[in-house]
Amino acid sequence: MRGATATRLQVYWSSISRRKVKYEAPQNISISWAKNNLSLSWRAIEKHPALAEIRFQRVEHPTELWENRTINTTMDSSVYQLTVVNLLKDTAYRVQIRHRSNLARNPLWSDWTPVVIVPAELEQKPEVTMTTRLTNGTRKVILTWKPMPHAAAVTEVKYLLTDTQSLHGCPCMRRTSEINSNKHTTYVSYSAVNITVMAKNAAGFSPPEIIQVSAKPDVDLKACDKLVLDDKTLKKKKTCHELYKLQDGDSRPENVITLTARMKKKEREEIRKTIQDYVRYLYFEHICDDRKPRTIKMCLFYQKEGVPLSEPQHFTPFETQTSVSLSWKWIPSVAQQSFLTHYSLCIVKISSQDEPTGVKSLFPPPRL
């Protein structure tokens, strides 16, 4: 009998719960903007959509009346979702939510959530200013940017910084830094690096601002020795080796070939196969020195060399009474296929009897 009594009580209270159901107030609310529509989501209480009531007020107008709307939620992966349409995405709002069951016979509204501050959408990317300074193989990069508009910064705004060199596996660089201020100092090597800055608030992210730090120019680069990509060199601890194609003058970080000591031998071999013959590369070797990336070697590299594909273009003589000056355009790097060591000039002299005699001279090309 005791067991039967317990069962009846359980059924009795269960029937009451089906007649009157009150949810807990929504918790851990996520917010985002889509044009002028505000999307809200929170953990679902049960496996069926609920009815929600939202009230909101503009932060900059605390004396105006709150507006109320009742909206049916949808569900996705045990999460309630709804969209409040026709708001102003460049305005900050105070928002409160409550919800109730759609299935119970006598559903009760939950308590209201505490006031949630919804910041305006971060529509503009940060306006970043950069200054750099060379220090013994390292470049000190100081980035500053303007604060975000007040309506987007009514709650905390953080800034996310990501660089391409750490994404490529080079040492010392942090993959992502989270900054609370509008100024940041970082250190990069002499190779080209892109730094991305994005603002972040409770409603989402700003468009990214990409700062391009070009490769440090060096007009007196020498040819690399053939051992720069030797396995013993590549296995040096805490080193990073980068190659940039130079055949079209494009040395953006997206086109970099990176080899690091952390890679497995098979992985390095696969990457080395992507290095093309007869193509000029700008080579860098970096190390991690005092937690800063430092470039210890820069040179020009060919995997394999060949003869030029074209002759010098626009050959032009300038005559005087006693001499002739000759000029021509540099052979494009895509057609050079190797390091130019000299030019050969063939001179044909016409004698008074119209009998040509040949004279050949050799002289080096301009410095690389």
N, C-alpha and C positions, 0 to 999 in steps of 0.2 A: 504493500500500500504506500509506503514512503516513496518508492520509486515512481508510482503512478501519480502521486500528488505533485512531486517535483516536475513531472512531464506536463501536467495541466498548467502549472504556474508558468512554465517556459512558453507554452503555447499562448497563454493569456497575455503575457508581456510582449510576445512577438506580434500579436495582433494589434496591440496598442501602437507599437513602433511603426507598423505599416500605416496606421491612420494618421499619426503625427510624427513627422520627421523634420529634424532641424540639423542642418549641416554646420560644421565648423566654418569660421570665416576663411575666405581664400588666403593662402599663404604663398610666399616666394613667387611673387607676380613678376613675369617677364614682360617687357614693353618694347615696341619698335614702331617706327613710322613707315608708311608706304604712301607717298604723296601726302595728301591731307587726311589720311585715315590712320587712326591709332589702333594697333593690334595689341591685345592683352591675352596672356595665357597663364595658367596656374594648374597645380596638380588636381586631377579629377578625384572626386569623393567616391564615385561608383562607376559602373561601366555604361552608364546612360548619360546623354547630354542633360544639362541643367539649364534653368532660367536664371539670368543674371540681371541685376540692376546696377547701373553705373551712375554716379553723380560726379560732376566736375566743375571746376572754376578756374579762371585764368589767374596765374600767380600774380601778375602785375595789377590785377583789379580785385583786391581782397574784399571789397565791400559789395561787389555785385552778387546777385542771387546764383545759387548752384543750379545747374541744369541736370535733370534726371532722364535717363533712358533705360528701357527694359529690352533686353536682347537675348535671344536663344543662343546658347553656346553650341559649338561643334566639338568633336573629340578627335584627337590624334595621339596615339601611344599613351593613353591614360592621362591626357592633358586636356583641360578645357581651353577653348579658344573662342575669341570673339573679336569683332572689329567695330570701332566707333567711327562712323564716317563724318565727313564735312567738318573737321576741326582745322586748326591753323598749325601747320607743322613748324613754323618759325616762332611759335609761342609756347611758353611753359605752362603746365596745368597742375592743379591739385586734383587728385582722383581718389575716390573711394568705391569699393565694390562689395556687394553681398550677393549670395545666390541661394537657390532652393531647388528641391527635387522636382522633376517633371512627372514622376510616376506615383508618388504617394498621394493618398486621398486628401489629406489635410497637411500639405507641406508648410513648413514654417521658414521664414527668412532667417538666414544666418545673421550673426552680428556683422556690422560694417567693419571693413578693414581699417587700420590706421590710415591716415592720409598718405597717399603715395605721390611724390613729386615727379612729374613726367617732364624731363627737359625737352627743349626744342630739338629738332633733327639737326645733326651736324652736316650741313649741306656743303660747306666750303672746306677745301683742303687747307692745311696749315700753310701760312706764308713764311717760308723758311729762308733765312740768310745764313751763308756759310763763309767762314774764314779758315784758312789753312796755314800751317807753319811747318817747315822741314826741320827735322831733328835727327840726324844720324841714321838714315835709313827708314825713319818713321815719319808719318805726317800727323800732326795734331790738328784735328778738325773740330771747330767750335760751331755749333748749330744753335741758332736762336729763332724764335717764331712768335708771331702775334698771338695773344690770348684769343680763345674762341668767344663768339658773341655771348652776352650775358644770359640770354634766354636758354642757350644750349649749355651754359655752365652753372645753372642754379644748383645742380648736384655736382658731385666730384667729376672733374675731367682729367683723364690720364692720356699720355702720349706713348705710342708704341713705335719703337725704332728697330728696323731690321736691315741688315746689310747683306750684299751678295757674296762677299768674301767668306763669311762664316757659313753661308748656305752651301758654298762649294767645298767646305771642309778644311779651310785654312785655320791655323791655330790662333789662339789669343782673342779672337773676335767672338763676342756674345751673339748668339743666334737672334734673340729678341730682348730688348731692354724696355722696361716700363718706367716712364718718367712722370713725376708729378708736377714739375715746373715747366717753363717754356724756354729752357736752355739746357744744352747737353754737350759735353766734351767727350770725344772718342778718338781713337788712334787707328790709322789705317796704314797699309804698306804703300809702296810706290806703284803698284799696279792699279788698274781702273777698278773703282768700287761704286756701286749704287747704294745709297742709303734711303730707305723709305720711312716716312714719318706719317703716322695716322693719329687722329684724336679719337678718344673713346669716352662716351658717357653712358648713362643707364639705358638709353634708347638705341644705341648702336655706334657705328663707326663713321668717321668722315671719309671722303675720297682720299686716296693716298697721294702724298707729295713725294716725288722721287728726285733726289739730289744726286747728280752725277759728279763723282770725283774722278777726273780724267787721270790716266797714267802719267806719271812724272816724265816730262820730256827730257831726253838726253841725246844731244846731237852727235856725240862721240862714241856711240855704241860699237863694240867690236863683235866679231863673229864668235859664237859659242864653240867650245871644244866639244868633241863628240861624246864626252863622258857625262854631260849634264843629265842625260836620261838613262845612265847606266844604273843597274839594279842596286849597286852599292850606294850610289848617291841618293836614290829614291828611298832607301831604307833608313836614312838618317832620322833619328827621333825628332819629333816636333818640328819637322820641316814641311813646307808646302811649295810645290812647283807648279807654275802656271805658264801656259802658252796662249798667245793671242795671234790670230791670223792678221797679217798685214798686207795681203795682196790687194785689197781694195781700200786700204786706209782705214778700215773699221776695226777698232779695238774695244768695242763695248763689252761690259762684263758678261752679257748673255752668250757671247761667242768664245768663252774661255774654256780651255782644257786644263783640268786640275788633277794633279797626282800628289798623293800624300803618303806618309809612312804608315798611316793606319790602314791603308787599303791592303787587301790580300793580293798576293802576287798575280793570281789569275785575273783579278779585277784590273790591276795596273796594266797587264798585257792587253786586255780588251780595249782599254782606253788608248793605249799607245798605238793600236791599229787604226785609230781614227785620225792620227797625224798624217797629213798628206805629203807626198813627195813633190818636190819642186815648188813648194809654197813657203814663203818667208813667215816666220813666227817671231814675236817678241817674247823672250823667255825671262821669267822672274823666279828667284828662289828666296823664300821667306823663312824666318825662324821666329820663335816666340822668345822675346827678350824683356825681362822685367814686366811680364804680363802685357806686353805690347808687341804687335806684329812689326818685324823689321826686315827690310829687303837687304840681302847680302850679295845678290848678284843680279845683273841685268845684261842681256846680250841678245844677238840676233841668231836665229837657228833655222837651218834647213835639215829636214830628215834625209833628203837626197837632192843632189844638185844636177842641173842639166844646162844646155846651152840656151841663150836667149831666143825667144820665139819671134822677135822682130828686130829690125835694124833701128838705129836712132832716127827719130822723126824730125822733119822740118830743118834739114841741113841747109844753112844759109851762110854764104861768104860776104864779107865786107872788105872791099878793095881800097887800098891807098896807093900812092905812087910807088912805094917801096915794099909793101907787104900786103898780106891778105889775112883778115881775121875770120875765123870759122866758128859757128855756133850751131847747136842742135839741142833738141829737147831730150830730157831724160827718158830712157825706156821705162814704160809703166812697170810697176813692181810685179803685176800679175804675169807679165811677159818675160821678166828677168830670169826666173827659175834658178838663180844662184847669186852669189856675191860677185859683182862686177870688179874685176881686178885691173883691167886696162882697156883702152880703146886702140884700135889699129887704124891708122890713117894711110891710105894709099894715094900717092901723088904721081900723076903722069905728066911729064914734061914734053912739050912738043918742040922739036928742034927746027932749025930753019929749013931743013930738008924734009920736014913733016915726018920725021921718024920718032915715034914716042919712046921714051925711056921711063922706067918705073922706079919710084922711090917709096919705100914703106917706113913708117915711123910708128913707135909705140909710146903711149903715155897713159898715166893712170887716170881713172875717172875722178870726179869730185868725191870728197869724203862721204861715207855712208851717213 
